[in-house]
Every structure is written in C-alpha cells, then in structure tokens.
Amino acid sequence: MPPMDLNLLVALDALLAEGSVTGAAARLNKSVPAMSRTLDRLRKALDDPLFVRAGRDFLPTARADALKPRLGALIAEAEALMTPEIFDPARLERRFVVRCGDDLAAALGPALAQAILAEAPGLSVVFAPEGEEDATDLREGRVDVDIGAPGALGPEVLTQTALRDRFVGAARRGAPIFAAPIDPARYAAAGHVASSRRGRAEGPIDRALAALGLRRRTPLTAASGSAALAIALLSDLVASVPGFAARAAIARGAALTMFELPVEAPELTIALSWHPRRHEDPAQRWMREKLRVAIAAL
C-alpha cells in the first residue's frame, strides 16, 4: 500500500468547496502554484482528472462528486483520532484490576471507594489476589496495576514507590502483654499469631529474636495481617503486622493497641508497578494517582 497523505484529502475538500485552485489556495493559506501541484498529486493518486475546464468554469468530475459527501466525515474522523483525548473521570466506564495483598485491599478499599463514587461512578475496581507475580499479566492487560515490593516484577515494568512502613505489634486492649514494659524477652514469651500467605510461621522477626537467644511461640498462622489482627482482637495472642494494616484496623474501630517491636524488623516498601504500554493512558494515570494518594494516606 502506498503511503497516505491525509493533507491531500483536506486539499480536495477545499477544492470542491471553493470550485477553484485560487480559492482553495487562499482557504488553506497556500500559494496558487503549491495548490496546483497538490491537485496534480491528487489526480495521480486517484487516477482521475477530478476537475475539468468548461469555459470559465472549473467543474468536478463524476469521481470528485462521488467523493465529496464522504470527505467531511473522513476528515473529521482523522482530526478526532489525532486530537488528544480530554479525560473526564465522570464519563469513565471501565473495569480496573489492581493486584495486591489482602491487607492492602482492606486498607485501601474505603478511601478508594469514596474517590470512585465521588468522581468516577462508572468505574469498577477488582482487587486481584497475589500469586506468582511476573510482568506477563501487566503486559497483556489482565492486571492494570500491581501493588507490592519494588523491583519484584523485573526491569520491564515502571515502578513508583508509594509508601515506606514497618512492622508493629498489636494486641487487644488489656491483653496480658501490656501488663509490663515490652522487652524482647516478654515479647518472645507471649503467644503469637503469625501472618503469611504461604503459611510460613517464621520470618525476619524470628531471626532477630534468635540473634538474642530467644524464640517466640506461634500457635496460629493466618494468611494475612488482617486475619491475624482479627484473631488477636478476640484472644490473648499478639499479631506482628505491617503498620498500615494495624492502623487501618484501628481506624475501623477495632479495639487493638499497637506497640513498637522490641527487635529490629526490615522496612516495608510498597510500590505501584504498571506496564509502559499503558503509561500514557489517561484513565490509568488517573487511577494510579488515586491509588498513590490512598496508599500515602496509610
């Protein structure tokens, strides 16, 4: 297929509207010789003279007459395609898939629901569970945004850090652990409910305790921090969870008390990740900003 020049359609539209090369040149702010050369290009491209002389008149051929009613719609469609989209969230009709852990979904849900209902009532958000994450779902559009550890999906994706947090301890108000100052030995001696989506009862906190010659007792392991907090709320067990999970539970009215861990625990970094294919998508940019603000508020 030969290369297409949409300017030729604009020129033909002007020639048909003005009925002369001079008038079309003035309409398009071109010189008469340049307009004549454009008409020659049109004749070659369409294999038709397009206009013929009849005395002083400059008359369109049958082919030109047949093209005339279609030109306006074609030019308008081409202009619409080349004009940057004006994004209005109120008119958005779309489904977004956000992949993250249960703790983040529970913490982000209320703020995100408010933003959607207020600004984009036609939008729906699906929180997809974490799994064996890679860039494939983002690349192929099954997931719009992944929220998790930065760099976990490799160099193919774009990443923005949204929150740095830490682990905290939490127990129900009046739990036995609060009967005296919480030092490493007292913390280790308490009963614990661990949280791990892979079912692992031990992790960095246990290694920090082991360095002090201590070991905690963990009779229960839940799949998420939110589940661990729910268990701690109705028992004497202690949950050690990301700070945002504990703060979100307390904000929802859970009668829990947070405390600083008496041992070193690794910092948590939470990042948004998305594929470059959708980086400039106005709707996804809006959604990423709402997620970033909601995460920062945690």
C-alpha positions in Angstrom: 0.0 0.0 0.0 1.5 3.4 -0.9 1.9 5.9 1.9 -1.2 8.0 2.6 -1.1 11.8 3.0 -4.2 13.0 4.8 -3.4 16.6 3.7 -4.5 15.5 0.2 -8.0 14.9 1.5 -8.1 18.3 3.1 -6.9 19.9 -0.2 -9.5 18.0 -2.2 -12.2 19.1 0.3 -11.1 22.8 -0.2 -11.0 22.4 -4.0 -14.6 21.0 -4.0 -15.8 23.7 -1.6 -14.2 26.7 -3.5 -14.5 25.4 -7.0 -11.1 26.9 -8.0 -7.4 26.4 -7.3 -7.1 30.1 -6.3 -9.9 29.9 -3.8 -8.6 26.6 -2.3 -5.1 28.1 -2.0 -6.5 31.1 -0.1 -8.6 28.8 2.1 -5.6 26.7 3.0 -3.2 29.6 3.2 -1.1 28.2 0.4 0.3 29.7 -2.8 -1.5 29.1 -6.1 1.4 27.2 -7.6 1.6 25.0 -4.5 -2.1 24.3 -4.7 -1.7 23.4 -8.4 1.0 20.9 -7.5 -1.3 19.4 -4.9 -4.0 19.0 -7.4 -1.6 17.2 -9.7 -0.7 14.8 -6.8 -4.4 14.2 -6.2 -5.0 13.3 -9.9 -2.2 10.8 -9.9 -3.2 9.3 -6.5 -6.8 8.9 -7.6 -6.2 8.2 -11.3 -8.8 10.8 -12.2 -8.6 14.4 -13.5 -11.0 15.4 -10.7 -11.7 18.8 -12.3 -12.2 19.9 -15.9 -12.4 23.2 -17.6 -15.8 24.2 -19.1 -15.3 27.7 -20.4 -14.5 29.8 -17.4 -15.9 27.2 -15.0 -13.8 24.6 -13.1 -16.1 21.6 -12.8 -15.7 18.4 -10.7 -15.7 15.1 -12.5 -18.1 12.3 -11.5 -15.4 10.8 -9.3 -14.9 14.0 -7.5 -18.7 14.5 -7.0 -18.9 10.9 -5.6 -16.1 11.6 -3.1 -17.5 15.0 -1.9 -20.1 13.7 0.6 -17.6 11.3 2.2 -14.7 13.7 2.6 -16.2 15.7 5.5 -16.7 12.6 7.7 -13.3 11.2 6.8 -11.5 14.5 7.7 -13.5 14.9 10.9 -12.7 11.3 12.0 -9.0 11.8 11.2 -8.9 15.0 13.2 -10.6 13.3 16.1 -8.0 10.5 16.0 -5.2 13.0 16.1 -6.6 15.2 18.8 -5.5 14.5 22.4 -8.4 13.0 24.4 -9.9 15.2 27.0 -10.2 12.9 30.0 -13.2 13.2 32.3 -13.4 10.6 35.1 -17.2 11.3 35.4 -17.7 9.7 32.0 -15.4 6.8 32.6 -16.9 3.4 32.0 -14.2 0.9 32.8 -13.0 -2.0 34.9 -9.6 -1.8 36.6 -7.8 -4.8 38.0 -5.4 -4.0 40.9 -3.3 -6.8 42.1 -2.3 -6.6 45.8 -2.4 -8.5 49.1 -5.4 -8.8 51.3 -4.0 -6.3 53.8 -3.6 -3.6 51.3 -7.0 -4.2 49.7 -8.7 -3.9 53.1 -6.7 -0.8 54.0 -7.2 0.9 50.6 -10.8 -0.1 49.9 -12.6 2.6 51.9 -10.7 5.6 50.6 -10.7 4.2 47.0 -14.5 3.6 47.2 -15.1 7.2 48.2 -12.9 8.6 45.4 -14.7 6.4 42.8 -18.2 7.2 44.0 -17.5 10.9 44.0 -15.5 11.2 40.8 -16.0 8.2 38.6 -19.3 6.4 39.4 -19.0 4.3 36.2 -15.7 2.8 37.3 -15.3 -0.6 38.9 -12.1 -1.9 40.6 -11.3 -5.5 41.1 -8.7 -6.4 43.7 -6.9 -9.5 42.3 -5.0 -11.7 44.8 -1.3 -12.0 44.8 0.3 -15.1 43.2 3.4 -16.0 41.4 3.9 -12.4 40.2 5.7 -11.6 36.9 5.2 -8.9 34.2 3.0 -11.1 32.0 -0.4 -10.1 33.4 0.6 -6.4 33.2 1.9 -6.7 29.7 -1.2 -8.5 28.4 -3.6 -6.2 30.2 -5.1 -8.8 32.7 -3.8 -6.6 35.5 -3.7 -2.8 35.3 -1.6 -2.0 38.4 0.4 -4.2 40.8 1.0 -3.0 44.3 3.8 -4.7 46.2 7.6 -4.7 46.6 9.5 -2.6 44.1 11.6 -4.4 41.6 9.8 -7.8 42.1 8.5 -7.8 38.5 11.7 -7.1 36.8 13.0 -4.2 34.6 10.2 -4.4 32.1 7.7 -2.5 34.2 7.5 1.0 35.5 7.6 1.4 39.3 6.8 4.3 41.7 7.4 4.0 45.4 4.2 4.9 47.3 4.9 4.1 51.0 7.7 3.1 53.4 6.4 1.4 56.5 7.5 -1.0 59.2 6.1 -3.9 61.2 4.4 -3.3 64.5 3.0 -5.4 67.2 -0.7 -5.3 68.0 -2.9 -7.0 70.6 -6.4 -6.4 72.1 -6.7 -3.7 74.6 -5.9 -5.1 78.1 -4.1 -8.2 76.7 -1.6 -9.8 79.1 1.4 -8.5 77.1 0.6 -4.9 78.2 0.8 -5.8 81.9 4.5 -4.7 82.0 7.0 -2.9 79.6 7.5 -4.9 76.4 11.1 -6.0 76.0 12.4 -8.8 73.7 12.1 -11.5 76.4 8.5 -10.5 77.2 7.6 -10.2 73.6 9.0 -13.6 72.8 7.2 -15.2 75.7 3.8 -14.1 74.6 1.6 -16.3 72.4 1.7 -15.1 68.7 -0.4 -15.3 65.6 1.8 -15.1 62.5 0.7 -13.9 59.1 2.0 -15.5 55.9 0.1 -16.1 52.7 2.5 -19.1 52.1 1.9 -20.5 55.6 5.3 -19.7 57.0 5.3 -19.2 60.7 8.9 -17.9 60.9 10.5 -14.9 59.3 12.7 -11.9 59.9 11.3 -11.2 63.3 12.2 -14.8 64.4 15.7 -14.3 63.1 16.1 -11.1 65.1 14.9 -12.9 68.2 17.2 -15.9 67.6 20.1 -13.5 67.5 19.2 -12.6 71.1 18.9 -16.3 72.0 15.0 -16.0 72.1 12.3 -17.9 70.3 8.6 -17.0 70.2 5.7 -19.4 70.4 3.3 -19.2 67.4 0.3 -21.5 67.8 -1.6 -19.9 64.8 -0.6 -18.7 61.4 -3.1 -16.7 59.3 -2.9 -15.9 55.6 -2.9 -12.2 56.0 -2.2 -9.5 58.6 -5.9 -8.6 58.6 -6.8 -12.1 59.6 -4.1 -12.2 62.2 -5.4 -8.9 63.7 -8.9 -10.3 63.8 -7.6 -13.3 65.8 -5.6 -11.1 68.1 -8.7 -9.0 68.7 -10.6 -11.9 70.2 -7.7 -13.7 72.0 -4.6 -13.1 74.1 -2.3 -13.6 71.1 0.0 -10.9 69.6 0.0 -10.1 65.9 3.1 -8.6 64.3 1.9 -7.0 61.1 2.6 -4.1 58.7 1.9 -0.8 60.4 -0.7 0.2 57.7 -2.7 -2.9 58.4 -2.8 -2.2 62.2 -3.7 1.4 61.7 -6.4 0.6 59.2 -8.0 -1.9 61.6 -7.9 0.6 64.5 -9.4 3.3 62.2 -12.3 0.9 61.5 -12.9 0.7 65.3 -11.0 -2.5 66.2 -10.2 -2.4 70.0 -6.5 -3.0 69.4 -3.4 -1.4 70.8 -0.3 -1.0 68.6 3.3 -1.1 70.0 6.8 -0.8 68.7 8.5 -4.1 68.2 11.4 -4.6 70.7 13.6 -6.1 67.9 14.8 -5.0 64.6 12.5 -5.8 61.6 13.0 -4.9 58.0 11.4 -1.8 56.5 8.5 -2.4 54.2 8.5 -0.5 50.8 5.3 -0.5 48.9 5.3 0.5 45.2 2.9 0.8 42.3 4.0 -1.1 39.1 2.5 -0.9 35.6 3.5 -1.7 32.1 4.9 1.0 29.8 2.2 0.2 27.2 -0.4 1.9 29.4 1.8 4.6 30.9 0.1 7.4 29.0 -3.4 6.1 29.2 -5.3 9.0 30.8 -7.7 6.7 32.7 -4.9 4.6 34.1 -2.9 7.7 35.1 -5.9 8.9 37.0 -6.3 5.6 38.7 -2.6 5.4 39.6 -2.8 8.8 41.2 -5.8 7.8 43.3 -4.0 4.7 44.4 -0.9 6.6 45.2 -2.8 9.1 47.3 -4.7 6.4 49.1 -1.5 4.5 49.9 0.3 7.6 51.1 -2.6 8.3 53.5 -2.0 4.9 55.2 
